[in-house]
Amino acid sequence: MLASQKLGSAYSLQIVREMIRIGDLLQKSQEIPESTKKALAKNAIESLSNLKNILENTYFTKKEYWFVLRTDLVDDEGNTIKNYIFVNDLRELIKQIDSSAFMQSSDIASQKNLPLIRSQLAWFNCIFSRNDEYVNNPRICRITRAELAE
């Protein structure tokens, strides 16, 4: 579902977290064929990749070589969207990716995209949580190889 979604929603992060939770359950099941598990792993990577694109296109404006968090995002009542909601949701998604047996399974771990996508999500989380500092110094959210390995 999320792999083909073009526009983001406030629930995209929760959808992916639920997908990972279900993937963990299905990965352990003896009743699920290996081919289905491999297809699920492929869809998980595509969904995470698309989530990164959704975050990028919905919440950021690209300025030359760096991203700036949009300031014109409002909720249904016209109030500015609070960044802490995204920070908490994204932080929890990253934790879930790191602790998920499904996401660390050989079918997914063998795909080179997972570490890159995970680092991009961590980078977006930094921009959400430290946007004022980031605007003045974009290097503040630079992800190192050591952080990528965590």
Secondary structure as GFF3:
##gff-version 3
##sequence-region A 1 150
A	DSSP	three_ten_helix	2	4	.	.	.	ID=ss1
A	DSSP	alpha_helix	12	28	.	.	.	ID=ss2
A	DSSP	alpha_helix	34	59	.	.	.	ID=ss3
A	DSSP	beta_strand	60	63	.	.	.	ID=ss4
A	DSSP	beta_strand	66	69	.	.	.	ID=ss5
A	DSSP	alpha_helix	83	99	.	.	.	ID=ss6
A	DSSP	alpha_helix	106	109	.	.	.	ID=ss7
A	DSSP	alpha_helix	113	129	.	.	.	ID=ss8
A	DSSP	alpha_helix	131	136	.	.	.	ID=ss9
A	DSSP	three_ten_helix	138	141	.	.	.	ID=ss10
A	DSSP	alpha_helix	145	149	.	.	.	ID=ss11
###
